Amino acid sequence: MGILNEKVAVLLPCYNEELTIGKVIDDFKKELPNADIYVYDNNSKDKTFEIAKEHGAIVRKEMRQGKGNVVRSMFADIDADYYLMVDGDDTYPAEYCHEILDVLRNKEANMVIGDRLSNGTYTEENKRNFHDFGNSLVRNTINRIFKSNLRDIMTGYRGFDRYFVKTMPVLSPGFEIETEMSIHALENRFLVKEIEIDYRDRPEGSESKLNTFSDGFKVIMTIVRLFKNSRPFLFFNLLASLFVLVGILVGLPVIIQFAQIGLVLKFPSALLATGLILMGILFFICGLILDTIAHRNRQVYFLELVKYRERNPLN
């Protein structure tokens, strides 16, 4: 497939971005004059919808609130060979699109991540407290669990091929969608490559929709949920080890006392220790069963990927 015949879609999920959306659309039109630019307006209370139309974007509405809901509709509705997804807040320079598309065209990756963190521009530009800490926490946790080495998990600038977009089940409703996409790619062995990009803070008057603590908590819970679903043996083994360890600590004085006087006087401690250890054993058994189910589900998913490739040999 030649570059002239390929179809590129630029995806711009938006909520109250009237100050920036026009410039973002114009920037991508300049860089990719033949691309289709889609703006999905997520119940904006300002003139985002009207301004996006005036600047020539294909504008649609997504009534279910949350970025994850917008991405789910975009992935389902839009047909293209390559997809660029970027926030509509003008924090990501459009010119990096060429480097991202080159990686996709060369089949080097199914998902390309625009890495804001490695060159230091995010730290210099971002004015919001705790965001650096949150990014580091999420990155280190995911890399440890999934034995990966990603540098920017939560960036809003990404590129995808059709294979990734049409085979990813989007489950997250909100800002945790970036974390879900990263984990999905790692868990299912999609090719992932990171490209260093610059980051610039929002222009004055434009406000972030990301709540540091509530959305950060949702991201953490997403990691826990996906960890449980994709690595159930490890997840439940950690719980089993914790319960058994606490049970041993609680029961150790009872055992020592019994060894000294031949009697069990601390019945509550003995019962608690027994219950904790039994819970640990149950968690271990749950981990074994769920790991078998997860392995089977993974086999089914990989077979579906093979069938998709057979139906779409050029993807």
C-alpha positions as CSV (number, residue, x, y, z in Angstrom):
1,M,0.0,0.0,0.0
2,G,1.5,3.3,-1.1
3,I,1.5,6.5,1.0
4,L,-0.9,8.2,-1.5
5,N,-3.4,5.4,-1.1
6,E,-3.3,5.0,2.6
7,K,-6.0,6.4,4.9
8,V,-4.9,8.2,8.0
9,A,-7.3,9.3,10.7
10,V,-6.5,11.9,13.3
11,L,-8.6,11.3,16.4
12,L,-9.2,14.3,18.7
13,P,-11.3,13.5,21.8
14,C,-12.5,16.8,23.3
15,Y,-14.3,18.3,26.2
16,N,-14.4,22.1,26.6
17,E,-11.4,22.9,24.3
18,E,-12.7,26.0,22.4
19,L,-9.5,27.9,23.1
20,T,-7.2,25.3,21.4
21,I,-9.2,22.9,19.2
22,G,-9.0,25.2,16.1
23,K,-5.2,25.5,16.3
24,V,-4.8,21.7,16.8
25,I,-7.0,21.0,13.7
26,D,-5.1,23.6,11.6
27,D,-1.7,22.2,12.7
28,F,-2.6,18.6,11.7
29,K,-4.1,19.9,8.4
30,K,-0.8,21.5,7.6
31,E,1.2,18.4,8.5
32,L,-1.2,15.8,7.0
33,P,-3.3,17.6,4.3
34,N,-4.8,14.2,3.1
35,A,-5.8,12.9,6.6
36,D,-9.3,12.8,7.9
37,I,-9.5,14.7,11.2
38,Y,-12.2,13.6,13.6
39,V,-13.3,15.6,16.6
40,Y,-15.5,13.7,19.1
41,D,-17.2,16.2,21.4
42,N,-17.9,14.8,24.8
43,N,-20.8,17.1,26.0
44,S,-18.8,20.3,25.9
45,K,-20.4,23.3,27.4
46,D,-18.5,25.8,25.3
47,K,-18.1,26.2,21.5
48,T,-15.8,23.3,20.9
49,F,-18.3,21.6,18.5
50,E,-18.9,24.8,16.4
51,I,-15.2,25.8,16.2
52,A,-14.1,22.3,15.2
53,K,-16.7,22.4,12.3
54,E,-15.6,25.8,11.2
55,H,-12.0,24.5,10.9
56,G,-13.0,21.6,8.7
57,A,-12.9,18.6,11.0
58,I,-15.4,15.7,10.9
59,V,-17.3,16.4,14.2
60,R,-19.3,13.9,16.1
61,K,-20.9,13.8,19.6
62,E,-20.3,11.2,22.3
63,M,-23.0,11.5,25.0
64,R,-21.4,9.1,27.5
65,Q,-19.1,11.2,29.6
66,G,-15.4,10.1,29.8
67,K,-12.4,9.8,27.5
68,G,-12.6,6.0,27.5
69,N,-16.1,6.1,26.2
70,V,-15.0,8.5,23.4
71,V,-12.1,6.3,22.4
72,R,-14.4,3.2,22.4
73,S,-16.7,5.0,19.9
74,M,-13.8,6.3,17.8
75,F,-12.2,2.8,17.5
76,A,-15.5,1.3,16.6
77,D,-16.7,3.9,14.1
78,I,-13.7,5.0,12.2
79,D,-12.0,3.0,9.4
80,A,-8.5,3.8,8.5
81,D,-5.1,2.2,7.9
82,Y,-3.3,4.3,10.5
83,Y,-4.6,6.3,13.5
84,L,-3.1,9.2,15.4
85,M,-4.8,10.0,18.7
86,V,-3.9,13.3,20.4
87,D,-5.6,15.5,23.0
88,G,-7.3,18.6,21.8
89,D,-5.6,20.9,24.3
90,D,-2.6,21.8,22.1
91,T,0.0,20.3,24.5
92,Y,1.4,18.0,21.8
93,P,3.1,19.4,18.7
94,A,1.6,18.0,15.5
95,E,4.9,17.7,13.6
96,Y,5.8,14.5,15.4
97,C,3.1,12.7,13.4
98,H,5.5,11.9,10.5
99,E,7.9,10.0,12.8
100,I,5.0,8.1,14.3
101,L,3.5,7.2,11.0
102,D,6.9,6.1,9.6
103,V,7.2,3.6,12.5
104,L,3.7,2.2,11.7
105,R,4.3,2.1,8.0
106,N,7.5,0.1,8.5
107,K,5.6,-2.4,10.7
108,E,7.9,-1.6,13.6
109,A,5.0,-1.3,16.0
110,N,1.3,-1.7,16.3
111,M,1.2,1.1,18.9
112,V,3.6,4.1,18.9
113,I,3.8,6.0,22.2
114,G,4.7,9.7,22.2
115,D,7.1,9.9,25.1
116,R,6.9,13.3,26.9
117,L,9.1,12.4,29.9
118,S,12.5,11.3,28.6
119,N,13.6,14.7,27.3
120,G,12.4,16.6,30.3
121,T,9.9,18.9,28.6
122,Y,7.0,17.5,30.7
123,T,8.8,18.3,33.9
124,E,9.7,21.8,32.7
125,E,6.3,22.7,31.3
126,N,3.8,20.9,33.6
127,K,2.6,23.2,36.4
128,R,0.3,20.7,38.2
129,N,1.4,19.3,41.5
130,F,2.0,15.5,42.0
131,H,1.7,14.7,38.2
132,D,5.4,13.8,37.9
133,F,5.0,11.6,41.0
134,G,1.9,10.0,39.6
135,N,3.5,9.3,36.2
136,S,6.5,7.7,37.9
137,L,4.4,5.6,40.2
138,V,2.2,4.2,37.4
139,R,5.2,3.6,35.1
140,N,7.3,1.8,37.7
141,T,4.3,-0.3,38.8
142,I,3.4,-1.5,35.3
143,N,7.0,-2.1,34.3
144,R,7.6,-4.2,37.4
145,I,4.4,-6.2,37.0
146,F,4.6,-6.8,33.2
147,K,8.4,-6.9,33.0
148,S,8.5,-4.0,30.5
149,N,10.6,-0.9,30.1
150,L,8.1,1.8,28.9
151,R,9.0,5.3,29.7
152,D,5.7,7.1,29.4
153,I,2.5,5.1,30.2
154,M,-0.1,7.9,30.3
155,T,0.8,10.1,27.3
156,G,-2.1,11.4,25.2
157,Y,-0.2,11.3,21.9
158,R,-0.3,7.8,20.3
159,G,-0.3,6.1,16.9
160,F,-2.0,2.8,16.1
161,D,-2.3,0.6,13.1
162,R,-5.7,-0.9,12.2
163,Y,-4.8,-4.3,13.6
164,F,-4.5,-2.8,17.1
165,V,-7.5,-0.5,16.9
166,K,-9.9,-3.1,15.6
167,T,-8.9,-5.9,18.1
168,M,-8.7,-3.9,21.3
169,P,-11.7,-4.1,23.7
170,V,-11.9,-0.7,25.4
171,L,-13.3,-1.2,28.9
172,S,-12.2,1.9,30.8
173,P,-14.7,4.8,30.8
174,G,-12.4,7.7,31.7
175,F,-8.8,9.0,31.7
176,E,-7.5,5.6,32.7
177,I,-7.8,4.6,29.0
178,E,-4.2,5.3,28.3
179,T,-3.1,2.9,31.1
180,E,-5.5,0.3,29.7
181,M,-4.1,0.6,26.2
182,S,-0.5,0.3,27.4
183,I,-1.3,-2.8,29.6
184,H,-3.3,-4.4,26.8
185,A,-0.4,-4.0,24.3
186,L,2.1,-5.5,26.8
187,E,-0.2,-8.3,27.9
188,N,-1.1,-9.4,24.4
189,R,2.4,-8.9,22.9
190,F,1.6,-6.2,20.4
191,L,4.7,-4.4,19.1
192,V,5.2,-1.2,21.0
193,K,7.7,1.6,20.3
194,E,8.3,4.9,22.0
195,I,9.2,8.1,20.2
196,E,10.5,11.1,22.2
197,I,8.3,14.2,21.7
198,D,8.2,17.7,23.2
199,Y,5.4,18.7,25.6
200,R,4.1,22.2,26.2
201,D,1.7,23.2,28.9
202,R,-1.8,24.4,28.2
203,P,-2.2,28.0,27.1
204,E,-3.5,30.5,29.7
205,G,-7.2,30.2,30.1
206,S,-7.3,26.5,29.2
207,E,-8.0,24.2,32.1
208,S,-7.1,20.5,32.5
209,K,-10.0,18.1,33.0
210,L,-7.8,15.7,34.9
211,N,-8.3,15.6,38.6
212,T,-5.0,14.6,40.2
213,F,-6.4,12.5,43.0
214,S,-9.7,11.1,41.8
215,D,-8.5,10.2,38.3
216,G,-5.2,9.0,39.8
217,F,-7.1,6.7,42.1
218,K,-9.1,5.4,39.0
219,V,-5.8,4.7,37.2
220,I,-4.4,2.8,40.2
221,M,-7.6,0.7,40.4
222,T,-7.4,0.0,36.7
223,I,-3.8,-1.3,37.2
224,V,-5.0,-3.5,40.1
225,R,-8.0,-4.8,38.0
226,L,-5.9,-5.5,34.9
227,F,-3.1,-7.1,37.1
228,K,-5.7,-9.4,38.7
229,N,-7.2,-10.3,35.3
230,S,-4.0,-10.8,33.4
231,R,-1.7,-12.2,36.2
232,P,-4.2,-13.9,38.5
233,F,-1.7,-16.5,39.9
234,L,0.8,-13.8,40.9
235,F,-1.9,-11.5,42.2
236,F,-3.6,-14.1,44.4
237,N,-0.3,-15.6,45.5
238,L,0.7,-12.2,46.9
239,L,-2.6,-12.1,48.8
240,A,-2.1,-15.7,49.9
241,S,1.4,-15.0,51.1
242,L,0.2,-11.9,53.1
243,F,-2.6,-13.8,54.8
244,V,-0.4,-16.8,55.7
245,L,2.4,-14.5,57.0
246,V,0.0,-12.6,59.2
247,G,-1.6,-15.9,60.3
248,I,1.9,-17.2,61.3
249,L,2.7,-14.0,63.2
250,V,-0.6,-14.2,65.1
251,G,-0.3,-17.9,65.8
252,L,3.4,-18.0,66.8
253,P,2.8,-16.9,70.4
254,V,0.1,-19.6,70.7
255,I,2.5,-22.2,69.5
256,I,5.3,-21.0,71.8
257,Q,2.9,-21.1,74.8
258,F,1.6,-24.5,73.9
259,A,5.2,-25.8,73.7
260,Q,6.0,-24.3,77.1
261,I,3.0,-25.4,79.2
262,G,1.1,-27.8,77.0
263,L,-2.1,-25.7,76.9
264,V,-3.7,-23.3,74.5
265,L,-4.9,-20.3,76.5
266,K,-5.2,-17.7,73.7
267,F,-8.2,-19.3,71.8
268,P,-9.1,-16.0,69.9
269,S,-5.5,-15.8,68.6
270,A,-5.5,-19.5,67.7
271,L,-8.8,-19.1,65.8
272,L,-7.7,-15.9,64.0
273,A,-4.4,-17.5,63.0
274,T,-6.2,-20.6,61.7
275,G,-8.7,-18.5,59.7
276,L,-6.0,-16.3,58.2
277,I,-4.0,-19.3,57.0
278,L,-7.1,-21.0,55.6
279,M,-7.9,-17.7,53.7
280,G,-4.3,-17.8,52.4
281,I,-4.8,-21.3,51.1
282,L,-8.1,-20.4,49.5
283,F,-6.4,-17.4,47.7
284,F,-3.7,-19.7,46.4
285,I,-6.3,-22.2,45.1
286,C,-8.3,-19.3,43.5
287,G,-5.0,-18.1,41.8
288,L,-4.4,-21.6,40.3
289,I,-8.0,-21.8,38.9
290,L,-8.1,-18.3,37.6
291,D,-4.7,-18.6,36.0
292,T,-5.9,-21.6,34.0
293,I,-9.0,-19.7,32.9
294,A,-6.9,-16.6,32.0
295,H,-4.5,-18.8,30.0
296,R,-7.4,-20.3,28.1
297,N,-8.9,-16.9,27.4
298,R,-5.5,-15.7,26.1
299,Q,-5.4,-18.6,23.7
300,V,-8.9,-17.8,22.4
301,Y,-7.9,-14.1,22.0
302,F,-4.8,-15.1,20.0
303,L,-6.8,-17.4,17.8
304,E,-9.2,-14.5,17.1
305,L,-6.2,-12.3,16.2
306,V,-5.1,-15.0,13.7
307,K,-8.6,-15.0,12.2
308,Y,-8.6,-11.2,11.9
309,R,-5.3,-11.4,10.1
310,E,-6.7,-14.0,7.7
311,R,-9.7,-11.8,7.0
312,N,-7.6,-8.6,6.7
313,P,-4.2,-9.8,5.2
314,L,-2.9,-6.2,4.5
315,N,-3.3,-5.0,8.2
